[in-house]
Amino acid sequence: MKILVSCLAYDEGKSGISDYINSTVQELLSLGDDQPSEAHQLWLLIHPSDAAIFPVKHPRLNYIYVSEWLKRPLFSMLWHLYFLPLKVKLKSFDLVFLPAANRRLLARYPNNVILTFHDLSQFHIPGKYDRFRTFYVKQLIPHYLAKARKIQAISENTKNDLLRYYRIKPIRITVNYNGYNPAKLDNPVPEDILRHKLGTRKKYLLYISRLEHPGKNHVNLLKAYDLLSPEIQNEYCLVCAGSAWNGSEAIFAEQSKLKHPANVIFPGFVTNDEMAALYRYASLYVFPSLYEGFGIPILEAFYCGIPVICSNRSSLPEIGGTAVLTFNPEDPQSIASRIEEILSNPALQGEMIRKGTERLAHFSWRSHVRNLLALVRQTESK
C-alpha cells in the first residue's frame, strides 16, 4: 500500500499523540520487514523540524514537508481542513491515516481516509483548554467528524463519548485498542544513576504524566500522600515525573503545604531509559487522572512488574481490567486508603502483578495496525 500519515499534531515529539504516531508508523513499516508482501510505502506529512527529530528511520519512509509557519494552531487547523486536499493528491494513496482526529481533520473525506480519535476530555474537565480550543472541540470537530466514514476509537470509553457528545453513527466507529512499546522499557538506566537523579534512596510510589492541573489530578494525589501514615511516609516518597504544563503552579503550591514536601519529587521530563528505570524500581504505580482516553502507563507498569491502582472513571478500569484496583480520584482519602491497602499486603501485590502480566496479551501495536489495515480492506470492499 501507499500510506499517507498526517503528523501535523506531532507536538515536537513530547505528547501522547506523538508517541501514538511513532508507534503506528514503526509498526506499519515493521510489517514489511517481517513479511515482504506487507512492505508498505509510507509518506509522512510533517514539518521539517519534526522530521529532524522523528525517531523512526526506514528506506520505505518518505516525507512531504509543510512550512514551519503553519505550526501555529489556528493556521494548522485551517490548512489541514481546507488546503491539504488541494496541496496533496489524497486519492493517489491507498490509505490516508489521520492519527490525531481530535486535533486535525478534513473538510471532506475520500473513501481512503481512516482516522483515530483519542478522547473527549474537554467534556469531562471544565477549563482544560482556552475558549478557542474549547469552541473548536465542541462545535467544529463534531461538524467535520460527522463526515468521516471510518473512525477508530482507542477504547470503548472513547466510543461511548463519541456517541454521547457528537452523535456519531455507531456503524462508523470501530474500537481499536492501543498497544505499548516494550522496547523503550528494556534498557533502564542503572538504579544508582536513577537514585542520583531523584536524590533519594527511599522506596517510592510513581506517577508519570505531564504536570497539568486539574485534569491529571496531581493535587489530590499530593493530598492523599499527606494522609498516609507516618510509617509509610518515612519508608516511601512520591515521584511525579513529567514536564510542567498548564496549571502546574497549583501542583507546586500544593506541595509546599505538605507535612514533608521534600518527600514529593518532581524530576521533570525523563528519557525512555530513565522512565524504564522509574517503572522497574517503583513499589506501586498510582494513576489518579480525572480522564484518559486510554492510559498506556497502565500497560507499561504491567510490563515492568509493578502493581497498579487507578481512577475509577473514564477508560482506566476498562484497560486495567481485574489487574487493577480503583479509587475515587476526587477523594484523597480514597486514594490514600488504596495505597495503604496495597503496600501492607505483599500477597495482594503479587496477585496484581501476575494479573497485569496476563492482561498484556490483549494489547499490542501489531494488533492495532493490523486492525487498521483490516478497516482499509473493509472500506475497499464496499
C-alpha positions in Angstrom: 0.0 0.0 0.0 0.8 3.7 -0.4 0.0 5.2 3.0 0.0 8.9 3.9 0.2 9.7 7.7 -0.6 13.2 8.9 1.9 14.3 11.5 0.9 17.9 11.9 -0.1 17.4 15.5 3.3 16.0 16.4 3.9 18.3 19.4 7.7 18.2 18.9 7.6 14.6 20.0 6.6 15.3 23.6 3.0 14.2 23.8 0.8 11.1 23.8 -0.2 11.9 20.3 3.4 11.9 19.1 4.0 8.6 20.9 1.0 7.2 19.1 2.3 8.4 15.7 5.8 7.0 16.4 4.4 3.6 17.4 2.0 3.2 14.5 4.5 4.3 11.9 7.1 2.0 13.3 4.7 -1.0 13.3 3.4 -0.3 9.8 6.9 -0.4 8.5 8.0 -3.4 10.5 5.1 -5.5 9.0 7.1 -5.4 5.7 10.3 -6.3 7.4 8.7 -9.5 8.7 6.6 -10.2 5.6 7.6 -8.8 2.1 4.0 -8.9 0.9 3.3 -6.2 3.5 6.1 -3.9 2.6 4.1 -0.7 2.6 5.4 2.7 1.4 4.8 5.5 3.9 4.7 9.2 3.4 4.7 11.5 6.5 3.0 14.9 6.1 5.3 16.7 8.5 7.1 20.0 9.4 10.8 19.9 8.7 11.7 20.5 12.4 9.6 17.5 13.4 11.1 15.3 10.6 14.6 16.1 12.0 13.7 14.6 15.4 11.3 11.8 14.1 12.8 8.6 15.8 11.8 6.1 13.1 14.2 5.7 10.2 13.5 3.4 7.3 14.1 3.2 3.5 10.4 2.9 2.9 9.7 6.1 4.8 9.2 9.3 2.9 8.4 12.9 3.7 6.0 15.6 2.4 7.1 18.8 4.1 4.8 21.5 5.4 6.0 25.0 6.1 7.1 25.8 9.7 4.8 28.8 10.0 1.9 26.5 9.7 2.7 25.1 13.1 0.6 27.8 14.7 -2.6 26.0 15.9 -5.1 28.2 14.1 -3.2 28.1 10.8 -2.5 24.4 11.1 -6.2 23.6 11.7 -7.4 25.6 8.8 -4.7 24.4 6.4 -5.4 20.8 7.3 -9.2 21.2 6.9 -9.3 23.1 3.6 -5.9 23.3 1.9 -4.4 19.8 2.5 -6.7 18.2 -0.2 -5.6 20.9 -2.7 -1.9 20.5 -1.9 -1.7 16.7 -1.8 -3.4 14.3 -4.1 -5.1 12.3 -1.3 -6.8 9.9 -3.8 -3.4 8.7 -5.0 -2.9 6.9 -1.7 -4.4 3.6 -0.7 -4.7 4.9 2.9 -4.8 8.4 4.3 -4.3 8.0 8.0 -5.2 10.8 10.4 -3.8 9.7 13.8 -5.0 12.7 15.8 -8.6 13.3 14.7 -9.3 15.2 17.9 -6.8 17.8 16.6 -6.6 17.7 12.8 -9.5 16.8 10.4 -10.5 17.3 6.8 -13.5 19.3 5.5 -14.2 16.4 3.0 -13.1 12.8 3.1 -12.2 10.5 0.2 -13.1 6.8 0.9 -9.5 6.0 1.7 -9.4 8.1 4.9 -9.3 6.4 8.3 -8.8 8.4 11.4 -8.1 7.8 15.1 -10.0 9.6 17.8 -8.4 9.6 21.3 -10.6 11.3 23.8 -13.2 13.9 24.7 -11.6 15.1 27.9 -12.9 18.6 27.4 -16.4 17.5 28.1 -15.3 16.0 31.4 -12.8 18.5 32.7 -14.0 22.1 32.7 -11.4 24.7 31.8 -9.0 22.2 30.3 -8.3 24.5 27.3 -8.8 28.1 26.3 -12.0 29.4 24.7 -10.9 29.0 21.1 -9.8 25.4 21.5 -12.9 24.5 23.5 -15.0 26.0 20.8 -13.1 24.0 18.2 -13.6 20.8 20.1 -17.2 21.3 21.0 -18.5 23.0 17.8 -16.2 22.5 14.8 -14.9 19.0 15.3 -18.3 17.3 15.5 -19.4 19.1 12.3 -16.4 17.8 10.3 -16.0 14.4 12.1 -19.6 13.5 11.2 -18.5 13.4 7.6 -15.8 10.7 8.2 -16.6 7.2 7.0 -14.3 5.2 9.3 -13.3 6.3 12.9 -11.1 4.3 15.2 -11.8 4.9 18.9 -9.0 3.7 21.2 -11.3 2.4 23.9 -15.0 1.6 24.5 -15.0 4.7 26.7 -14.0 7.0 23.8 -16.6 5.3 21.5 -19.3 5.9 24.1 -18.2 9.6 24.4 -18.4 10.0 20.6 -21.9 8.5 20.6 -23.0 10.7 23.5 -21.5 14.1 22.7 -21.0 14.0 19.0 -24.0 11.8 18.0 -21.7 9.9 15.5 -23.5 6.9 14.0 -22.3 3.7 15.7 -21.6 1.9 12.4 -18.8 4.4 11.7 -16.9 3.7 14.9 -14.6 0.8 15.5 -12.8 0.3 18.8 -9.2 -0.5 18.3 -7.1 -0.6 21.4 -3.7 1.0 21.6 -0.6 -1.1 22.2 2.5 -0.4 24.3 6.2 -0.4 23.4 8.3 -2.9 25.3 11.5 -1.8 23.6 11.5 1.6 25.3 11.3 -0.2 28.7 14.0 -2.8 28.2 17.1 -0.6 28.7 16.7 1.1 32.1 19.5 3.3 33.4 21.2 1.7 36.4 19.5 2.2 39.7 22.3 4.3 41.1 22.0 6.8 38.3 18.3 7.0 38.8 18.7 7.4 42.5 21.2 10.2 41.9 18.6 12.0 39.7 15.9 11.6 42.2 18.1 12.5 45.2 16.7 9.7 47.4 17.3 6.1 48.5 13.8 5.6 49.7 11.2 3.3 48.1 8.8 5.3 46.0 5.3 5.5 44.6 5.2 6.5 40.9 3.0 8.7 38.7 4.2 9.6 35.1 2.3 12.3 33.5 2.7 15.9 32.4 2.1 18.3 35.3 -1.3 19.6 34.2 -4.0 20.8 36.6 -6.7 19.9 37.1 -7.0 17.1 34.6 -4.1 14.9 35.6 -5.1 15.3 39.3 -1.7 15.7 40.9 -3.2 17.9 43.6 -5.5 15.2 45.0 -2.6 12.7 44.8 -0.4 15.0 46.9 -3.2 15.4 49.4 -3.6 11.6 49.5 0.1 11.2 50.2 -0.1 13.7 53.1 -2.8 11.4 54.6 -0.6 8.3 54.6 0.7 7.1 58.0 4.0 8.5 59.2 5.5 5.0 58.9 4.6 4.8 55.2 5.9 8.4 54.5 9.1 7.5 56.2 9.6 4.5 54.0 8.1 5.7 50.7 8.4 9.0 48.8 6.2 10.0 45.9 7.8 10.6 42.4 5.8 12.6 39.8 7.7 12.6 36.6 6.8 14.8 33.6 7.1 18.3 32.2 5.3 21.3 33.6 2.2 22.2 31.6 -0.9 24.3 32.1 -1.8 24.8 35.8 1.4 23.3 37.1 1.8 26.2 39.6 -1.2 24.8 41.5 0.6 21.5 41.9 3.8 23.1 43.3 1.7 25.2 45.6 0.1 22.1 47.0 3.5 20.5 47.5 4.5 23.4 49.7 1.6 22.7 52.0 2.6 19.1 52.8 3.9 18.0 56.1 7.0 16.7 54.3 7.2 18.5 51.0 10.7 17.0 50.2 9.1 13.6 50.1 7.4 14.5 46.8 9.9 14.6 43.9 9.4 16.2 40.5 12.2 15.1 38.3 10.7 16.8 35.2 10.8 15.3 31.7 12.5 11.9 31.6 14.1 10.0 28.8 12.9 6.5 27.8 15.8 4.9 29.7 15.1 6.9 32.8 11.4 6.1 32.5 12.1 2.4 32.2 14.1 2.6 35.5 11.4 4.6 37.2 8.9 1.9 36.5 11.2 -1.0 37.4 12.3 0.2 40.8 8.9 1.6 41.9 6.8 -0.1 44.5 3.4 1.0 43.2 2.1 2.9 40.2 -0.7 5.3 41.1 -2.8 6.7 38.2 -5.2 9.4 39.6 -6.1 11.1 36.3 -9.6 12.5 36.1 -9.9 11.4 32.5 -7.9 9.3 30.0 -8.9 8.1 26.5 -6.7 5.0 27.0 -3.9 5.0 29.6 -0.8 3.4 28.2 1.1 3.8 31.5 -1.1 1.0 33.0 0.4 -1.4 30.4 3.9 -0.1 30.9 3.6 -0.6 34.6 2.3 -4.1 34.0 5.2 -4.9 31.7 7.7 -3.7 34.3 6.1 -5.8 37.0 4.6 -3.4 39.5 1.1 -3.3 40.9 -1.3 -0.5 39.6 -4.1 1.4 41.3 -6.1 3.9 39.3 -9.0 6.2 39.0 -12.4 4.6 38.8 -13.5 6.6 35.8 -13.0 7.1 32.0 -11.1 4.3 30.3 -8.7 3.3 33.1 -10.8 0.5 34.7 -11.5 -0.8 31.1 -7.9 -1.1 30.2 -6.7 -2.4 33.6 -9.5 -5.0 34.0 -9.2 -7.2 37.1 -5.5 -6.5 37.3 -6.0 -3.0 38.9 -7.8 -1.7 42.0 -9.6 1.6 41.7 -10.4 4.6 43.8 -12.4 7.8 43.6 -9.9 10.3 42.1 -11.7 13.3 43.7 -11.4 11.9 47.3 -7.8 12.0 48.7 -8.8 9.6 51.5 -10.0 7.0 48.9 -6.6 7.3 47.1 -4.7 7.0 50.4 -6.7 4.0 51.6 -5.9 2.1 48.4 -2.2 2.9 48.7 -2.0 1.7 52.2 -4.1 -1.4 51.3 -1.6 -2.4 48.6 1.6 -1.6 50.5 0.5 -3.6 53.5 -0.3 -6.7 51.6 2.6 -8.4 49.7 0.4 -11.3 48.6 -2.1 -8.9 47.0 0.8 -7.1 45.3 2.0 -10.5 43.8 -1.5 -11.3 42.6 -1.9 -7.9 40.9 1.5 -8.3 39.2 0.5 -11.7 37.9 -2.8 -10.5 36.6 -1.1 -7.5 35.0 1.3 -9.7 33.1 -1.6 -11.8 31.8 -3.6 -8.6 30.8 -0.8 -7.5 28.5 -1.8 -10.2 26.0 -4.8 -8.1 25.0 -2.7 -5.1 23.7 0.0 -4.7 21.1 0.8 -2.2 18.3 1.0 -5.1 15.9 -2.7 -5.9 16.6 -3.6 -2.2 16.4 -2.1 -1.7 12.9 -3.5 -5.0 11.6 -6.9 -3.9 12.7 -6.3 -0.5 11.0 -5.4 -2.2 7.7 -8.4 -4.5 8.0 -10.6 -1.4 8.1 -9.0 -0.3 4.8 -9.9 -3.6 3.2 -13.5 -3.4 4.6 -13.8 0.1 3.1 -12.5 -1.1 -0.3 -15.0 -3.9 -0.4 -18.0 -1.6 0.0 
